[in-house]
């Protein structure tokens, strides 16, 4: 394996592991619904920053790992990440050149879409959360996204 | 996804995947453990001596009560022998620690640090020092997941300790209360009644406290009574739980004896002595 590919894979793996850790970290019950969807944000950032390294397959695997870690229906996050990954790769090639506020709006729309798809899938299994607080997570995700994007842009990866 | 939701065989496969997230869970758990260790290491000597004396006094009192328990157990065994039934054998118990990880906020589950290597099985009852906590739903090689009794998917067969009325206690989700369903309308449940496990599902051992009645509201129009329990177990504060391996044959014979009893409100339960 070339040195640059190995290095890139290490960085991507590290970011995914950190996303998992942040996702399962215990939080007080009052703010636990406002936890941003770290894995979604990190995968979205990689898809727009380095699409030659992170594609739909990586997004699907990351979603699968997230499913196993959080105990949700196996494949729920994987499916949603793969769908949104496809949308991002197909329609979003110049996302990083947009002004920041427009990028945040795009992220907000995508996180809402992901939340809606997951709600739909959980609804089939009878596991849909019964509280309106479930829809807070996309809002906090969109707000925190510029931070994640800024951090990941500074990784010594071969960007597009 | 459909296989995960429907098929039990797929669950066995899924359980082996749980090993992949054990490192993540350990990483999240270790700061909590580290902070606890630092707290213990830096405690002053006076505090430790005081705590030591307190624990010794408590242990002395408990030992004294234990002597009485041994006598009672022996008497009980003798009486049971007189009645020509087999004496109870206490099953094995083990202590497990909780891992400080948060799964989805809308499910009430906890993760333990014991898995198939520790002989944990799916459906195993989990207790804490004060009552029933839940049952194991997923077992990985090193960790396992427990569904707590206040999760909406959980239902325990219970009976009123005072009157013997049988019912089912279901969880209500984010509130810490349990709801009682399937109680016969001629019940005489009062505030403060203790509900214990009745063993009828052959899952939980008989006689462990589940909760105390905290509110009874009789709907005037509907005629139905809504009873809520406060769980006896400290569901949100426990750090350690007990895993029990109840003896299945003993549970079966207990349940048969229970079903053979006549209850005051039993005139409309058809007691089926052939049930097994």
Interface residues (C-beta under 8 A of the other chain):
Chain A: X17 X20 X21 X24 X25 X26 X27 X29 X32 X33 X35 X65 X68 X69 X70 X71 X72 X73 X74 X75 X76 X79 X121 X124 X125 X127 X129 X130 X131 X134
Chain B: X1 X3 X4 X5 X10 X14 X17 X18 X20 X21 X24 X25 X27 X28 X32 X100 X101 X102 X103 X104 X105 X106 X107 X109 X138 X145 X173 X174
